[in-house]
Amino acid sequence: MSITVYTTEQCNQCTATKKALERKGIAFEAVHVERSDEEQLERLRGMGFMQFPVVIAGDLQWAGFRPDMINKIAA
């Protein structure tokens, strides 16, 4: 399963998500989204996300630090 984590600068939830994925040994691609990247921001907003990180893991998608979802993909 391909996992992508969309992050921003100085985002505590982003850092916590990436660290939790690493601790579980889950490989992921981190994509840093600049505040000036309106196209990327609009794409994520169009998907219904209003906060970071945004995690896309196969059919699962969520925003924010979600240990429950991280555990679900680790199972």
C-alpha positions in Angstrom: 0.0 0.0 0.0 1.3 3.4 -0.9 1.1 6.0 1.9 1.5 9.7 1.4 1.6 12.3 4.2 1.0 15.9 3.2 2.7 18.2 5.8 3.4 21.8 6.4 6.1 23.7 8.3 6.0 23.8 12.1 3.1 21.4 12.3 3.1 19.4 15.6 0.5 16.9 14.4 2.5 16.4 11.2 5.6 15.6 13.2 3.7 13.2 15.5 2.1 11.4 12.6 5.5 10.9 10.8 7.2 9.7 14.0 4.3 7.3 14.8 4.5 5.8 11.3 8.3 5.5 11.6 8.0 3.8 15.0 5.6 1.2 13.4 8.0 0.6 10.6 5.5 1.9 8.0 7.1 3.4 4.9 5.6 6.6 3.6 6.3 9.5 1.3 6.2 13.0 2.9 5.0 15.8 0.7 5.7 19.3 2.1 2.9 21.7 1.1 3.9 25.4 1.1 1.2 27.9 2.0 1.9 29.5 -1.3 1.0 26.3 -3.2 -2.6 27.2 -3.9 -3.1 24.4 -6.4 -2.1 21.7 -3.9 -4.1 23.4 -1.1 -7.2 23.6 -3.2 -6.9 20.0 -4.2 -6.7 18.9 -0.6 -9.6 21.2 0.4 -11.6 19.8 -2.5 -11.2 16.4 -1.0 -12.7 17.8 2.2 -9.5 18.4 4.3 -9.1 21.5 6.4 -6.1 20.6 8.5 -2.7 19.0 8.3 -1.3 16.4 8.1 -3.4 14.8 5.4 -2.7 11.1 5.1 -3.7 9.0 2.1 -3.2 5.3 2.6 -4.8 3.3 -0.1 -8.6 3.7 0.4 -8.1 5.3 3.8 -7.8 9.1 4.1 -7.7 11.3 7.2 -6.4 14.6 8.6 -4.7 15.3 11.8 -2.8 13.0 14.2 -4.8 9.8 14.3 -3.1 7.0 16.2 -6.2 4.8 15.7 -5.8 5.1 11.9 -2.1 4.5 12.1 -2.7 1.3 14.1 -5.3 0.3 11.6 -2.8 0.5 8.7 -0.1 -1.2 10.8 -2.3 -4.3 11.4 
